[in-house]
Amino acid sequence: MVPTREIEEQGEIAPLRTHQDCRTLTGLVFDSLPPQRALGALHHVAKGTFLWTADTVKHDVYFVKRGQIAILLSDSVGGEVIVRIVQPGELFGELCFCSLRSKPRDNCAQALVDCEVFRMDLSEFLTHLRRDANALEAFAFTFCKRLADAENRIEVLSHRGAEARLGRLLLQLAESLGLESARRKGERKLAIGHDELARMAAMTRPHVSVTMSKLRSRELIHYERGSQLTVHITRLAKYLDQQIPNSAG
């Protein structure tokens, strides 16, 4: 576990070395929770189940214990865009801590696989943060991470070209969610399908399939039916920088 503070000789708080260190700290919020019987409850959620929809008023707070949860928004033509994929140990469900909590949500949350989620009342969670300084500090890191991820997604969506948009998205996902390949350095494995990629990139499913096929033919990624997607990070980043550097805007 990365320590919550790295102290320099002068006694000041040193910056964290990497964004991964920041991501690790966000898990401390979940680690700091009291036993389940004291705060919230554990729920089993089947794949495809919605934890809430856009007309839900009650604002509970959730943590993923196992699985993946997608946060969804509806686009202008009635499709769905995945705003974020929540990983084990991560917080989700929080929106605002003021009177806006009485209004319906404007997004949805759906289980991408069979999941276990820890759900608690927002008021009880806020009370816990007031009593636990370490949890409050980790909670601040959670929003720093969320802001960084949002800015990265904006950069991805600013690219008009399909290869640039999808390629940048794959790099972002590989860096944040990918597992190191045991075979080759610089390769990351992603458990994500074309449907999810299409909803994250705001592209159609057929457009994603065609673009993914092009990237695979250039040996920048690799996938087969029934296997995880492999992203060749260095190779893909070099291709995007050299071949399509000015595709945004």
C-alpha positions in Angstrom: 0.0 0.0 0.0 1.3 3.5 -0.9 1.6 5.7 2.2 -1.0 8.5 2.4 1.8 11.1 2.9 5.4 11.3 1.6 7.3 13.8 3.8 10.3 15.6 2.4 13.2 16.6 4.6 11.8 20.1 5.0 8.6 18.6 6.4 6.4 19.4 3.4 4.1 16.9 1.7 5.9 15.6 -1.4 3.9 15.0 -4.7 3.0 11.4 -5.4 5.4 9.8 -7.9 2.8 8.5 -10.4 -0.9 8.7 -11.1 -1.1 5.0 -10.1 -0.1 6.1 -6.6 -3.1 8.4 -6.5 -5.4 5.7 -7.7 -4.1 3.4 -4.9 -5.0 6.0 -2.3 -8.6 6.2 -3.5 -9.0 2.6 -2.2 -8.3 3.8 1.3 -11.8 5.2 1.5 -13.2 1.7 1.1 -10.6 0.2 3.4 -11.5 2.6 6.2 -15.2 1.7 6.3 -16.5 0.1 9.6 -17.7 -3.5 9.5 -20.6 -4.0 7.2 -23.1 -4.5 10.0 -22.3 -0.9 11.2 -22.5 1.0 8.0 -24.3 -0.1 4.8 -24.8 -3.6 3.3 -23.3 -5.8 0.7 -25.4 -6.6 -2.4 -25.0 -9.1 -5.2 -25.8 -7.5 -8.6 -26.3 -9.7 -11.7 -24.8 -8.7 -15.0 -26.9 -6.1 -16.9 -28.8 -5.0 -13.7 -29.3 -1.2 -13.2 -28.4 0.0 -9.7 -30.2 3.3 -10.5 -31.7 5.0 -13.5 -32.1 8.6 -14.6 -35.3 9.1 -12.6 -34.0 7.8 -9.3 -34.2 10.3 -6.5 -32.5 8.5 -3.6 -28.7 9.1 -3.7 -26.9 6.2 -2.0 -23.2 5.8 -2.1 -21.6 2.6 -3.4 -18.3 0.8 -3.5 -17.4 -2.0 -5.9 -16.1 -5.0 -4.0 -16.1 -7.3 -7.1 -16.8 -6.7 -10.7 -17.2 -3.6 -12.9 -20.0 -1.0 -12.9 -20.6 1.4 -15.9 -21.8 4.9 -15.4 -24.0 5.8 -18.4 -25.4 9.0 -20.0 -28.0 9.1 -22.8 -26.8 11.0 -25.9 -28.9 13.2 -28.2 -30.2 10.3 -30.4 -31.2 8.0 -27.5 -28.0 6.0 -27.4 -25.8 5.4 -24.3 -22.4 6.7 -23.6 -20.2 5.2 -20.9 -18.8 8.0 -18.8 -16.8 5.8 -16.5 -16.1 2.2 -15.6 -15.9 1.7 -11.8 -13.3 -0.9 -10.6 -13.1 -2.9 -7.3 -12.5 -0.6 -4.3 -13.7 2.5 -6.1 -16.4 4.8 -4.9 -19.4 5.7 -7.1 -22.9 7.2 -6.7 -22.0 10.4 -5.1 -23.2 13.6 -6.9 -23.6 16.6 -4.6 -23.7 17.1 -0.9 -26.4 19.9 -0.9 -30.1 20.3 -1.6 -29.6 18.9 -5.2 -29.7 15.5 -3.6 -33.5 15.8 -3.7 -33.6 15.9 -7.5 -33.5 12.8 -9.8 -30.2 11.6 -11.1 -29.2 12.4 -14.7 -27.3 9.2 -15.3 -27.5 5.4 -14.9 -25.4 2.7 -13.3 -25.3 -0.8 -14.8 -23.3 -3.9 -13.9 -21.1 -5.0 -16.8 -20.5 -8.4 -15.1 -21.8 -10.1 -12.0 -20.8 -7.8 -9.2 -20.8 -7.3 -5.4 -21.3 -3.8 -4.3 -21.4 -2.2 -0.9 -24.2 0.3 -0.5 -24.8 2.9 2.2 -26.9 6.0 2.9 -25.2 9.2 1.8 -25.8 10.9 5.1 -24.2 8.0 7.0 -21.2 8.2 4.7 -20.8 11.9 5.3 -20.8 11.3 9.0 -18.1 8.7 8.6 -15.9 11.2 6.6 -16.3 13.8 9.4 -15.1 11.3 12.0 -12.2 9.8 10.0 -9.5 12.2 8.7 -7.7 9.5 6.7 -10.9 8.6 4.9 -11.5 12.3 4.2 -8.0 12.7 2.8 -8.5 9.6 0.6 -11.8 10.9 -0.5 -10.1 14.1 -1.8 -7.7 12.0 -3.8 -10.7 10.2 -5.3 -12.0 13.4 -6.8 -8.5 14.4 -8.0 -8.4 11.1 -9.8 -11.9 11.6 -11.2 -11.0 15.0 -12.5 -7.9 13.7 -14.2 -9.8 10.9 -15.8 -12.5 13.3 -17.0 -9.9 15.6 -18.6 -8.3 12.6 -20.4 -11.7 11.5 -21.7 -12.4 15.0 -23.1 -9.0 14.8 -24.9 -10.1 11.5 -26.4 -13.4 12.8 -27.6 -11.8 15.9 -29.1 -10.4 13.8 -31.9 -12.6 13.6 -34.9 -10.8 10.8 -36.7 -11.9 7.3 -35.7 -8.4 5.9 -35.3 -7.2 8.8 -33.2 -10.3 8.7 -31.0 -10.3 5.0 -30.5 -6.6 4.7 -30.2 -6.3 7.4 -27.5 -9.2 5.7 -25.6 -7.4 2.4 -25.8 -4.2 4.0 -24.4 -6.1 5.6 -21.6 -7.9 2.4 -20.7 -4.7 0.4 -20.9 -2.9 2.7 -18.6 -5.7 2.9 -16.0 -7.3 -0.5 -16.2 -5.0 -2.8 -18.1 -3.0 -5.7 -16.6 0.7 -6.1 -17.5 1.2 -8.9 -20.0 3.3 -11.8 -18.7 4.7 -12.3 -22.2 6.0 -8.9 -23.3 6.9 -5.6 -21.7 4.8 -2.7 -22.9 1.7 -4.8 -23.4 -1.5 -4.5 -21.4 -4.5 -6.8 -21.3 -8.0 -5.3 -21.2 -11.2 -7.2 -20.4 -13.4 -5.0 -22.6 -15.5 -5.6 -25.7 -16.4 -3.6 -28.8 -19.9 -2.7 -27.4 -18.3 -1.0 -24.3 -15.7 0.7 -26.5 -18.3 2.1 -28.8 -20.3 3.5 -25.9 -17.1 5.0 -24.3 -15.9 6.6 -27.6 -19.4 7.8 -28.7 -19.1 5.8 -31.9 -21.3 3.2 -33.5 -20.6 -0.5 -32.9 -19.8 -1.2 -36.6 -17.5 1.8 -36.8 -15.6 0.5 -33.8 -15.3 -3.0 -35.3 -13.9 -1.6 -38.6 -11.4 0.7 -36.8 -10.3 -2.0 -34.4 -9.6 -4.3 -37.4 -7.4 -1.6 -38.9 -5.5 -1.2 -35.7 -5.0 -4.9 -35.4 -3.8 -5.2 -39.0 -1.1 -2.7 -38.1 -0.1 -4.9 -35.1 -0.9 -2.1 -32.6 -3.5 -4.2 -30.8 -4.4 -7.9 -30.8 -7.7 -9.7 -30.0 -9.5 -12.9 -30.8 -13.0 -14.2 -30.1 -13.2 -15.3 -26.5 -9.9 -13.7 -25.4 -8.9 -10.4 -23.8 -7.8 -7.4 -25.8 -4.0 -6.8 -25.9 -2.8 -3.2 -26.4 0.8 -2.6 -27.5 1.2 0.7 -25.6 4.5 2.1 -27.0 3.7 1.0 -30.6 0.2 2.5 -30.5 1.3 5.7 -28.9 4.1 6.1 -31.5 1.7 5.5 -34.4 -0.8 8.0 -33.1 1.8 10.7 -32.6 3.4 10.2 -36.0 0.5 9.3 -38.3 -2.4 11.3 -37.0 -1.0 14.0 -34.6 -3.4 16.8 -35.7 -6.7 15.0 -35.8 -8.3 17.0 -32.9 -10.4 20.0 -33.4 
